[in-house]
Amino acid sequence: MSYSPMRIGGLVSGMDIDQIVSDLMKAERTRVDKLYQQKQIMEWQKADYRDINLKLRSLYNTSFDMTLSSSYLKYKAVGTMNDGADFSKYFSVSPGASAVPGDYKVEVQQIASYAKLESSKAVTKPLTGSELSGQIEITDGGKFSVTIDGVKKTVELDAGNYDTSNADDLEALAQDLEKAINTAFGWQGDGNGDTISGIKRVQVNIQNNKLTIQPAENFHKVPITLNAAEGDTTLSKLGFADGAAYSPLNLNTSLKSQISGSIEGSTISFNINGKAFEFDSNASLKTILDKINNTADIGVTARYDTLTDKVVLTSKETGLGAKIEITEDSGLFNALGFNAAEAVGQNARIVLNNTVVEKSANDFTVNGMSFSLKETMETGKAATFRLENDADAAVESIKKYVELYNETIDMINGKLSEERYRKFPPLTDEQKSAMSENDIKLWEEKAKSGLLRSDSLLDGIVRKLRSAVSTPVSGLAKGMNTLSAIGITTNDWKEKGKLYIDEEKLRDAITKDPEGVMKLFNASGDDSSSQGVATRFYDILKGGIQDITEKAGGGEYQIYDDSILGKQIRDMEDRILNLEEKLVQTEERYWQKFTAMEQAIQYANQQSMWLSMQFNMYTGS
């Protein structure tokens, strides 16, 4: 179908053709607008149904939880250590529904641990001076500067003579240098070199007649730089060049060039728990650690501790079954300071009522009690506790369940009784363009109101839930077969089934007969009359959720909306599309007619002008 690419109306007739066609089309669009409004109402209804379904699903899931004995048979452990202290320092215990009330005695003899291997010393190569020889004389006022982690201090050595051929003199030189550097940064020590105040930042050693400087064993590994004082040769006498520096290990550069130990050969090869690894001899530590960590079947993680400058291997699991076994050819782990080639984890071990219990992890369950071990007890210490019914916890579970039930029926009853404002249909786009945002919001609040008023599907679900609450559970003792018997009742009929809880009465019922309260909720019978309240809810809600899903879609695993409303909305969209195409044709037809009228008027005007010219010509002659 061809359409006019350009429309210019009224040039001949003087009529506002655009406005005339627009007004004509408004009347034509009435049917389409009504379909749009009907479609919008169905979409709003579908959204309301789905919101309710979400609430029903929440109550459905909680109803399942309330069919479990753990929601009612709750216990708490009450007790202390044998010295009266709190036992939570050593372990925590959480009784489950299958726990047996009574007295218990616990000794925590051992905590489960990982298998672990680590460097016995810092792995990074220390700053090493040149070999010392002959007599070293330190004169008064000899000094140099040391920068530790960006902080620069001047170091002044006491005057002294050191014979480098004498091991004791070299050791004394190392001690004097260490003391001088640390003192410059605020450290004070006694005659034995023990700390009185401050922090020891560096350690100085003598190795093969060479002084070595690096961060102290218990100080974090930071850069250290030495600089000579102008005109002073003290630093060079100690074997260090101006600007000599210690740098922490760089994970991304060659490991071999940075560590004090030596790695033999052109490759680095080793086995961990039977798995072979091989790298180029210039591989970085990061490359090696990443490869170990990405090899899942060895059950080991590897890391570099930047604080201690050590490499640490740890098993992924705890217990006796956890192990680390290393075999190697290139001497990597020896160079990293590993003193052992294998390690195993240990089991957790407690003595529970004189019976030894061992587990591979610190969190485990015994006799329905979940233990979490924290610390080993000293010899002679033990904890005693009693498992008692925890009525408060059971009351809390039931309270939350009742609150969710009340929220659910309040939501549905609100929709069922919501007022319907039929004079406020959904707004069209044209209507919205003429209104403010606030006016649109207020209008749509009324337009959306009451769309599920007196809905038979929702009304049926509420009626079934209220019946499930009020109907006695057959087969139970007469004093424990209704919710009202344990303090859960309704109030005014106008509240449409809302429940209220007398907490004291409920607590008393749970304390006296926890199993009776449990059966009132979770009894499973052949029919609804012998089922507990939560069991009834579970079946009612399952059917209700399915019915609403069939009506409005939104199922848990639903990809294509095949619901009743979904099909109606798609059908409505097809009808709207067809009508929109017809509207385009109708508008074009109007324009063709008005264009023809314009052409006819123009032709008539031309004829009139010709006749007028002819008359004028004859009259003149």
ABEGO torsion letter per residue (X at the ends): XBBBABBBBGAAAGBBAAAAAAAAAAAAAAAAAAAAAAAAAAAAAAAAAAAAAAAAAAAAAAAAAAABAAAABBBBBBEBBAAGBBAAAABBBBBBAABBBEBBBBBBABBBBBBBBBBABBABBBBBBBBBBEBBBBBBGBBBBBBBGGBBBBBBBBBBBBBAABAAAAAAAAAAAAAAAAAAAGBBBBAAGBBABEBBABBBBBBGGBBBBBBBAABBBBBBBBBBBBGBAAAAAAGBBBGBBBBBBBAABBAAAABABBBBEABBBBBBGGBBBBBBAABBAAAAAAAAAABAAAGBBBBBBAAAGBBBBBBABBEAABBBBBBBAAGAAAAAGBABABBBBBBBBBBBGGBBBBBABABBBBGGBBBBBABBBBBGBBBBBBBBBBAAAAAAAAAAAAAAAAAAAAAAAAAAABBBBAABBBBBAAAAAABBAAAAAAAAAAAABGAABGBAAAAAAAAAAAAAAABBBBGBBAAAABAAAAGBBBBBAAAGGBBBBBAAAAAAAAAABAAAAAAAAABBBABAAABBAAAAAAAAAAAAAAAAAAAAEGBAABABBABAAAAAAAAAAAAAAAAAAAAAAAAAAAAAAAAAAAAAAAAAAAAAAAAAAAAAAAAAX
